[in-house]
């Protein structure tokens, strides 16, 4: 009798298993179902579908377990029930607070943000978000589509660069994160918004605003123009050093003679000179010295020979003209690059001067015989010269780890993914095609365009040998 019962129980269990298995999605329908999956949904190998909420769907403190179903309609119904239950835990006491009101609350509780970063956040919010429709919208009514629409408007109407959108993205993520922490809303609508925007808009870049490295021909046109006019000698030295070192403009403006070791041919970078808006009635703008944002930013870089020559020329020029640095910022004095009044150069002034130089250079080319066939300069900023310097080093075959440390990047993916706009000539030779430009020796060329290949090879060996320890460590870590 017990045997019969046992066999009956096994039969019932096997029937249940068969019944459950029959409800699961057939393997032949896997491809069709996979194409219909939404964020957080997964099709399992056993034929069931699973959903676990993403951060965009729920970013609250509670742990949400995965939900399983045998079909997508069933799973979607369960998703709604879970999100509805989570929403009941949302506080309605601040349901009418606007994004601008939440921003004011965030300002009071923000922590761990550097002064210059916080000042930049305040400026960006109060200039772009506060007067906008988004700023006046109730927090509970803001969805990801509202943020994407806001980004689109900034791109279309203000031609905003994607790097500026990065700042706004970081700011909005923190502000809406506070709304999640205070249980005003169940998820953070800013999470992943910029990433989605970049995918939908070709990285958020238009032709008019795209920032990239100069080509070799454009670089040489710029250097030739700097050498052609004695009146722009002071600017010539600043931009040549910027191009030859790949420094950030804030690092170059803050460079002091104490940071330059002519005996060891080294430049020490241990601080930035920041010029930013305080946004107060008493003080509108100010200059401050700040430590580098990361440990990688604090570095020693070897001086390439033409950089050393240019710095010595700048020192001689200041002695001849009697210009002396009168500025003292954060205990630092003796700044390398100054205006004619002995005050430090600011990044805004450098970019305005660069814009004038580009205009005058192109005008001279166009007015000269046959100028229409010559290379004209595109609009570019001081940071584009940093792009250019790093791109030239990568093209020249310098070890990428050496380039990373030279540039002061924390992550080597930044060096590879952001700054290496390889030019057409470089790509052509990589595939064994002939090239017309000796781009690999661009750092070996004198500023008058004369080739010095032997010296160029010495320059490249200098960088590789200086960062040899880092290169060895990298090769050990990445077999």
C-alpha positions in Angstrom: 0.0 0.0 0.0 2.8 2.4 0.9 4.4 1.5 -2.4 1.3 2.4 -4.3 1.0 5.7 -2.5 4.6 6.5 -3.1 4.2 5.7 -6.8 1.1 7.9 -6.9 2.9 10.8 -5.3 5.8 10.4 -7.8 3.2 10.4 -10.6 1.6 13.6 -9.3 5.0 15.3 -8.9 6.0 14.3 -12.4 2.7 15.7 -13.7 3.3 19.0 -11.9 6.7 19.2 -13.4 5.4 18.5 -16.8 2.6 21.0 -16.3 5.0 23.7 -15.1 7.5 23.0 -18.0 4.7 23.3 -20.5 4.0 26.9 -19.5 7.5 28.0 -20.1 8.5 29.8 -23.3 9.5 27.3 -26.0 13.1 27.5 -27.2 12.0 28.3 -30.8 10.5 31.6 -29.5 13.6 32.7 -27.6 14.8 35.1 -30.3 11.4 36.8 -30.7 11.0 37.2 -26.9 14.6 38.5 -26.5 13.9 41.4 -28.9 11.0 42.5 -26.8 12.8 42.6 -23.4 12.9 45.9 -21.6 15.5 47.2 -19.1 15.8 44.9 -16.1 14.2 41.9 -17.9 16.1 38.7 -18.8 15.2 35.5 -20.6 16.5 32.5 -18.7 17.8 29.3 -20.3 15.0 27.4 -18.6 12.3 29.3 -20.5 11.2 31.7 -17.8 11.6 35.5 -17.9 13.0 37.4 -14.9 12.9 41.0 -13.9 15.1 42.9 -11.4 14.5 46.7 -11.2 17.3 48.8 -12.5 18.5 51.9 -10.8 16.5 54.0 -13.2 13.4 52.1 -12.2 14.0 52.1 -8.4 16.9 53.6 -6.5 15.6 53.4 -3.0 17.0 51.9 0.2 14.9 48.7 0.1 16.3 45.5 -1.4 14.0 44.3 -4.2 14.1 40.6 -5.1 13.9 39.3 -8.6 10.5 38.5 -10.1 9.9 35.4 -12.3 7.1 34.5 -14.8 6.4 32.1 -17.6 5.5 34.9 -20.1 6.1 38.5 -20.7 2.6 39.7 -20.0 2.6 37.9 -16.7 6.0 39.4 -15.9 5.0 43.0 -16.8 1.9 42.7 -14.5 4.2 41.6 -11.6 6.6 44.5 -12.4 3.7 47.0 -12.0 2.6 45.4 -8.7 6.1 45.6 -7.3 6.7 49.2 -8.4 3.3 50.2 -7.1 4.1 48.7 -3.7 7.4 50.5 -3.6 5.7 53.8 -4.5 3.4 53.5 -1.4 6.6 53.9 0.7 7.2 57.3 -0.9 6.6 60.3 1.4 4.1 62.9 0.1 5.0 65.7 2.4 7.4 67.2 -0.2 5.3 66.2 -3.3 5.0 69.9 -4.4 8.7 70.8 -4.0 10.3 71.9 -7.3 13.7 71.0 -8.7 14.8 74.6 -7.8 13.6 74.0 -4.2 15.4 70.7 -4.0 18.6 72.4 -5.3 18.5 74.8 -2.4 18.2 71.9 0.0 21.1 70.1 -1.7 23.3 73.2 -1.3 22.8 73.0 2.4 23.7 69.3 2.8 26.3 68.8 0.1 29.5 67.3 1.4 32.8 66.1 0.0 32.9 68.5 -2.9 35.9 70.7 -3.5 35.3 74.5 -3.3 36.0 75.2 -7.0 33.8 72.2 -8.1 30.9 73.4 -5.8 31.3 76.9 -7.2 31.2 75.6 -10.7 28.0 73.6 -9.9 26.3 76.7 -8.4 27.2 78.7 -11.5 26.0 76.1 -13.9 22.7 75.4 -12.1 21.8 79.0 -11.7 22.7 79.9 -15.3 21.1 77.0 -17.1 18.7 75.0 -14.9 17.2 77.5 -12.5 15.5 79.7 -15.2 14.4 76.7 -17.2 11.1 74.8 -17.2 12.8 71.9 -15.7 13.9 74.0 -12.7 10.3 75.1 -12.1 8.8 71.6 -12.4 7.7 69.6 -9.3 10.3 66.9 -8.6 7.7 64.1 -8.6 6.7 65.0 -12.1 10.2 64.8 -13.6 11.0 61.8 -15.8 14.0 60.8 -17.8 12.3 62.2 -20.9 12.2 65.7 -19.3 16.0 65.6 -18.7 16.7 64.3 -22.2 14.5 67.1 -23.6 16.4 69.6 -21.5 19.7 68.4 -22.9 18.4 68.6 -26.5 17.4 72.2 -25.9 20.8 73.2 -24.6 22.5 71.5 -27.6 20.1 73.1 -30.2 19.6 76.6 -28.8 22.9 77.2 -26.9 25.3 74.9 -28.9 26.5 73.5 -25.6 29.4 71.1 -25.6 29.1 67.6 -24.3 31.7 68.3 -21.6 29.5 71.0 -20.2 26.6 68.5 -20.2 28.8 66.2 -18.2 28.9 68.8 -15.4 25.1 69.2 -15.5 24.6 65.5 -15.5 26.7 65.1 -12.4 24.8 67.9 -10.7 21.4 66.6 -11.5 22.3 63.1 -10.5 23.2 64.4 -7.0 20.2 66.5 -6.7 17.7 63.8 -7.7 19.7 61.3 -5.5 18.7 63.5 -2.6 15.0 63.2 -3.6 15.4 59.4 -3.5 17.1 59.5 -0.1 14.3 61.7 1.2 11.6 59.3 -0.3 10.2 62.0 -2.5 10.5 59.8 -5.5 11.3 56.1 -6.0 14.0 56.3 -8.6 16.6 58.8 -9.9 15.5 60.0 -13.4 19.0 61.5 -14.0 20.8 58.2 -13.8 22.1 57.1 -17.2 20.4 60.1 -18.9 23.5 61.5 -20.5 24.7 58.1 -21.6 21.4 57.5 -23.3 21.5 61.1 -24.8 25.0 60.5 -26.3 23.8 57.2 -27.9 20.8 59.0 -29.4 22.7 62.1 -30.7 26.0 60.7 -31.9 27.8 61.5 -28.6 26.0 64.9 -28.3 28.4 66.5 -30.8 27.7 68.6 -33.8 30.1 69.6 -36.5 30.3 73.2 -35.2 31.2 72.2 -31.7 33.3 69.0 -32.1 36.6 69.3 -30.4 39.5 67.2 -31.7 43.2 67.2 -32.2 44.7 69.4 -34.9 46.0 67.6 -37.9 49.8 67.7 -38.5 49.3 70.3 -41.3 47.1 72.5 -39.1 49.5 72.2 -36.2 52.4 73.3 -38.4 50.4 76.2 -39.8 49.7 77.4 -36.3 53.4 77.1 -35.2 54.6 78.8 -38.4 52.3 81.7 -37.7 53.5 82.0 -34.1 57.0 82.3 -35.4 56.2 84.8 -38.1 55.2 87.8 -36.0 57.5 89.2 -33.2 54.5 91.1 -31.7 52.9 87.8 -30.5 56.1 86.5 -29.0 54.7 86.2 -25.5 51.7 84.2 -26.7 54.0 82.1 -28.9 56.0 80.8 -25.9 52.8 80.0 -23.9 51.1 78.0 -26.7 54.3 76.2 -27.7 54.8 75.0 -24.1 51.2 74.0 -23.9 51.5 72.0 -27.1 54.8 70.4 -26.1 53.8 69.4 -22.6 50.1 68.5 -23.0 49.4 70.3 -19.7 45.9 71.4 -18.8 45.5 75.2 -19.2 44.9 75.6 -15.4 48.2 73.7 -14.8 50.1 76.0 -17.3 48.7 79.2 -15.8 49.7 78.1 -12.3 53.2 77.0 -13.4 55.9 78.8 -11.4 59.7 79.0 -12.1 60.2 76.9 -9.0 58.3 74.1 -10.8 60.8 74.1 -13.6 64.2 72.4 -13.1 66.5 73.2 -16.0 69.3 71.2 -14.5 67.3 67.9 -14.5 65.1 68.9 -17.5 62.0 68.3 -15.4 58.7 70.1 -14.8 56.8 69.4 -11.6 53.0 69.7 -11.7 51.6 69.9 -8.2 48.8 72.5 -8.4 46.2 74.2 -10.6 45.4 77.9 -10.9 41.6 78.1 -10.9 39.7 81.2 -12.0 36.0 80.9 -11.3 32.8 82.7 -10.4 32.1 83.0 -6.7 28.5 84.1 -7.3 28.4 86.4 -4.4 27.6 90.1 -4.2 30.9 91.0 -2.7 33.2 88.9 -4.9 32.2 88.0 -8.5 35.4 86.2 -9.6 38.5 85.0 -7.9 41.8 83.2 -8.4 42.7 80.3 -6.2 45.4 77.6 -6.0 44.1 74.0 -5.8 45.7 70.7 -5.5 45.2 68.3 -8.5 41.9 66.5 -8.4 43.6 63.1 -8.5 47.0 61.7 -7.5 47.7 61.0 -11.1 47.5 64.8 -11.8 50.4 65.4 -9.4 53.4 64.3 -11.5 56.8 65.0 -12.9 57.2 65.3 -16.6 60.4 65.4 -18.6 61.0 68.5 -20.7 61.4 67.8 -24.4 64.3 69.8 -25.8 62.2 72.4 -27.7 60.1 72.9 -24.6 63.2 73.7 -22.6 64.4 76.1 -25.3 61.1 77.9 -25.3 61.0 78.3 -21.5 64.6 79.7 -21.6 63.5 82.1 -24.4 60.5 83.2 -22.2 62.9 83.8 -19.3 65.2 85.9 -21.5 62.2 87.8 -22.9 61.0 88.8 -19.4 64.6 89.9 -18.5 64.8 92.1 -21.6 61.4 93.7 -21.2 61.7 94.1 -17.4 58.4 92.2 -16.8 58.3 90.9 -13.2 55.5 88.9 -11.6 53.6 90.9 -9.1 50.9 88.4 -8.4 50.8 86.2 -5.3 48.0 83.6 -5.1 47.6 81.1 -2.3 51.2 81.5 -1.2 52.6 81.0 -4.8 54.5 83.6 -6.7 57.0 83.8 -9.6 54.5 82.5 -12.2 56.0 81.7 -15.6 53.4 83.2 -17.8 52.2 86.7 -17.1 50.5 89.6 -18.9 52.4 92.9 -19.5 51.3 94.2 -16.1 53.0 91.3 -14.3 49.7 89.6 -13.4 49.0 85.9 -14.0 47.4 84.7 -17.2 43.9 83.3 -16.9 42.5 80.5 -19.0 39.7 82.8 -20.3 42.2 85.3 -21.5 44.3 82.6 -23.2 41.3 81.2 -25.1 40.3 84.7 -26.2 43.9 85.3 -27.4 43.9 82.0 -29.2 40.7 82.9 -31.0 42.3 86.2 -32.3 45.4 84.3 -33.4 43.3 81.8 -35.4 41.4 84.7 -37.0 44.6 86.7 -37.9 46.4 83.6 -39.2 43.6 82.6 -41.5 43.2 86.2 -42.7 46.9 86.3 -43.6 46.7 83.0 -45.5 43.7 84.1 -47.5 45.2 87.4 -48.5 48.5 85.9 -49.6 48.9 84.6 -53.2 47.6 81.1 -53.6 46.2 81.3 -50.0 43.0 79.5 -51.1 44.9 76.2 -51.5 46.7 76.4 -48.2 45.7 74.8 -44.9 43.4 77.1 -42.8 43.0 76.7 -39.0 39.7 75.5 -37.6 38.4 77.0 -34.4 40.0 75.3 -31.4 40.6 75.9 -27.7 43.5 75.6 -25.4 42.3 72.2 -24.3 42.5 71.1 -28.0 46.2 71.6 -27.8 46.3 69.1 -25.0 44.4 66.7 -27.3 46.9 67.4 -30.0 50.0 66.8 -27.9 48.7 63.5 -26.6 47.5 62.4 -30.0 51.0 63.2 -31.5 52.7 61.1 -28.9 50.4 58.1 -29.5 50.9 58.4 -33.2 54.6 58.6 -32.8 54.6 55.2 -31.1 55.3 56.3 -27.5 54.3 53.5 -25.0 50.7 54.2 -24.0 51.5 53.9 -20.3 54.1 56.6 -20.7 51.6 58.8 -22.4 49.1 58.1 -19.6 51.5 59.3 -16.9 52.7 62.2 -19.0 49.1 63.4 -19.4 48.2 62.7 -15.7 45.3 60.4 -16.5 44.0 58.1 -13.7 42.6 55.6 -16.2 44.4 54.5 -19.4 41.1 54.2 -21.1 40.9 58.0 -21.0 44.1 58.3 -22.9 42.9 55.8 -25.5 39.3 56.7 -25.7 39.2 60.5 -25.4 42.5 61.9 -26.6 43.7 59.7 -29.5 42.0 61.1 -32.6 44.4 59.3 -35.0 44.7 61.1 -38.2 44.2 59.8 -41.8 47.9 59.6 -42.5 48.5 57.5 -39.3 45.7 55.1 -40.3 46.9 54.8 -43.9 50.4 53.8 -42.9 49.0 51.4 -40.3 47.5 49.5 -43.2 50.7 49.6 -45.3 49.6 52.5 -47.5 51.9 55.3 -48.5 51.6 58.7 -46.8 52.6 62.2 -47.8 53.3 63.6 -44.4 56.1 62.6 -42.1 53.8 63.0 -39.1 55.8 60.6 -36.9 58.5 63.2 -36.5 56.2 66.1 -35.7 57.8 66.6 -32.3 61.3 66.4 -33.9 60.6 69.3 -36.2 61.9 72.7 -35.2 59.4 75.5 -34.9 60.5 76.6 -38.4 59.5 73.3 -39.9 63.0 71.8 -40.4 63.2 68.0 -39.8 65.5 66.7 -37.1 64.7 63.0 -37.1 67.6 62.0 -34.8 66.5 64.4 -32.2 62.9 63.2 -32.6 63.9 59.7 -31.8 65.8 60.9 -28.7 62.6 62.7 -27.6 60.5 59.6 -27.8 63.2 57.4 -26.1 63.3 60.1 -23.3 59.6 59.6 -22.5 59.7 55.8 -22.7 62.8 55.6 -20.5 61.5 58.1 -17.9 58.3 56.1 -17.4 60.0 52.7 -17.7 59.1 51.6 -14.2 55.4 52.3 -14.8 55.6 50.5 -18.2 57.1 47.4 -16.6 54.5 47.3 -13.8 51.8 47.6 -16.5 53.2 44.8 -18.5 53.2 42.6 -15.4 49.6 43.4 -14.5 48.3 43.0 -18.1 50.0 39.8 -19.6 
